[in-house]
Amino acid sequence: MANRGHVGRTTECFRRAAGRACAVLVWVFAGAVAGGCDDVKIDAQKGRPAKGVVRDADTGQPVAGAFVTFEWWETVSARVDTGSHCFHAEVRRSAADGSVEVPVHMGYLPSGVVVYARGYERPPLGYGGQNEFALKRARADREARLQHLFGLVTNCRGEDSARALAEVERAMLEELHELAVTDKEKEMVRQRALSRPAAGQR
């Protein structure tokens, strides 16, 4: 598992050089209101854009057209509750030679990576500066493939993230529709589509 260092960042609560003013952030959890300067930590490391490559884990050959979703996570420590969530996501497609750009957001490298390509599978993992993403050939079992695809879910806040994720979600839904046979499976796919309205927009 890649190392995911915690780099402290206070987003809403900050000190201005002149007045040292602290902005007040109000968090609402289950009807309770907590005010104050809460601690926000980005679960990533600072860095610069880099190049990666998507390969077949068995042959070492490049995998073109893979959807590589990069996630940025943060942990918010508030008075009432503490939790982690994905606050930004970007999607890149691998080129003919398997190469893919590893982006940065606000000066930080991503916290996690999810890769989707037809005929391949790979579980989500943390990003620790690696430049190679090896995909294993998907098993021929239809039900196993369905289960794998249903597990490839990225929930990130913000409209920019939703737009970025729409293309990969459309591609996965297309494969899910092809794989679904039973009424239960078809209903699961329908519910997945309903939960991702942006995926239906072009």
N, C-alpha and C positions, 0 to 999 in steps of 0.2 A: 504494500500500500504506500502510495506516495506521501511524502511529508507535507502537511498542510499547516504552515506556520500562521500564527495569529499576529496580524499587524494592526496595532491600535489606530483607530480613526474615529473622531467624534464629528458626526455630520451636522447635526442640528445645534449642538451645543459647542460654541467656539469662543475664543478670546480674541478680541480685537486689540491690535497693538496699542492704540491710543487709550481707549476707554476701558479696555479689559471687560467689555460687556458680554454677558452670557445669555444667549437666547434660551428661551424656555420652550421645551418640547412637551406637548401634552399627549400622553398615550392612553388609549381607552382599551381596557381588557375586561370583557364580560360585564360591561356596565360600570365598572369601577374606573375612576379617573385618577391617574397619578401624574403629578407635575414634577418637573425637574430636569436636570441635565443627565440624561442616561448615557451609558457607555456603549459605543458601537464599535465592533471589531470586524474587520474584513478578514475572512478566512482564506487569505491568499498572500502571495509574495510580490513585491515590486519587481518590475522588469520591463523589457522592451519587446516589441513584436518580433516573432521568430518564425522560422519555417519548420513544419513537421512533415511527416509522410505517413500515409495509410498503406499498410502492406497485408498480404495474405500471410497468416501466421505459419502455414505449412510450407508454402513455396517461396516466400519472400518477395513475390511479385507485387507490383503496385496495384492498388485498388482505386479505380477511377470512379468519380461520381458519388463517393460516400458523403453522407451528411454528417458533419462533425459539429456538435453543439457544445459550445463552451459556456460554462456557468460561473457566475460570481456569487458567492454566499457571504452573508454577514451574520454575526451573532449580536443580538441586542439584549443588554442587561438592564432591565427596568426595575422599579421598586416593586411592582406587582408580579411580574413574570419575566422569564428569560427564555429566549427561543432563537432558532436559526432559520433563515429563509434565503431563497435565491432572489436577489434583487436586480439581476441583469443577466441576459443571455444573448449570445451571438452565434450565428450558424455560418459555417464555411463549407464549400464543396471541394472535394479533392480533385485535382487536375488529372490529365491523362497519365502523368508520371507518378500519381499518388500524392503529390505535394499539396500541402494545405497551410494556410497562414494561421499562426497562433496569435490572436489579437490581444491587446491590452485594453483595459477600461479604467479610466481615472488613474492611470499609471500602474495598475496592478494586473498581473497575469491571472488567468482564470483559476477558480477553485476546483472545478470538476469538469469532466468531459463525458459526453454520451455520443456514441458513434452508431449510425444506422446505414446499412447498405444491404441491398437484396442479396440473399444467399449467404449472408454472414451474420455473426452475432458477437456481441461483446457487452459485458455488464458495464454500467456506469462506474467511473473511478475518479479518484482525485487527481488533479493535475499538479505534478511536482517538477515541471521543467523538462519533461521527457519530449523528445522530438520524433518518436516513432509510435504509431498506433497499430498494433497487430490484431487483425480480425480472424476469428476462427470460422471455418465453414459451418453453416447452420446444419443442424440435424434434419434428416428427411422427414421426421415425424411431424405431421401437420399440427397436432395439438400442442406439441412442445414449441413449435414456431409461434403459434398464437400466444401462448403464455409468455414467451420471450418478448414479443412485440407489445403486449399489454403492460409489460414491466418497464418499457422504455418511455417514461413520462418525465417531462421537465415542466415544473410549475414555477414560473418566475413572474415577479410583479412588474407592472408597467406595460404601456401600449407598445413601446419599442420592442420589448422582449416578445410580446405576443405576435407582432408582425414578423419578427425574425424566425419564430418557431412555426409559423403557419405553413411554410413550404415543406418542411420535413414532416410535419403532422399530416399534410395531404398525401405525401408519398407513403407513409405508414398506413393511413386509412385505406388507401387503394389496395395495398397488399392484404390488409385485414379483411376487406370485403371479399377478396378472392379466396381467402382461406376459410372464412366462416361458412359452415354447412348447416349445423343444427339451429333451431329457432333460438336457443339460449345464446349461442355464439353470435348470431346475427343481432340479437338484442343488445349484447355487450358492445358490439361494434357501433350500433346506433347510439347508445348512451355515450360512448367515447366521442363520437362526432358531435353530439349535442353539447358536450362539455368543452369542446374546442371550436367555438363558432368562427373564429378567425381563419380556421383551416378551410372553410367553405368559401372564403372570399378570394378573388383573383384580381 
